[in-house]
């Protein structure tokens, strides 16, 4: 607001203008939540942390694999390795696995997967090819 209000009529005009702005913003907000897909995309934007192609910190600041590991890791450990442990041990396992889930991401798992694939590809290259020591297979010429 750049202009000062000097009398009651200007104040009433400014109130009317602000009510108009409020109604426009209310309609815009209602349009954002009018369909289920718009509602899901709004909620999804909280979790994804991506907006307009620029990476912004999301609600949980992790990708979906990191969020799943926050739940799956402690439940799995408490049901298998620490099955007959007391409450304190299970709580500590939960806290430690929550911290460890920060290091689990799609990039980390993808990097490990790439290394495992490279390991198996190297073992495949060590096997001799069936044409080892002979000329490569050249198809016959096509006659038209």
VENZIGI-V554334 format. One record per helix or strand of 3 or more residues. SS is the DSSP state (~ for helix, > for strand). FROM is the first residue (numbers start at 1). TO is the last residue. Records with the same first field share a line. If there is no record, write none. Layout:
SS: FROM-TO / FROM-TO
//
This chain:
~: 8-32 / 36-48 / 64-79 / 87-103 / 106-125
//
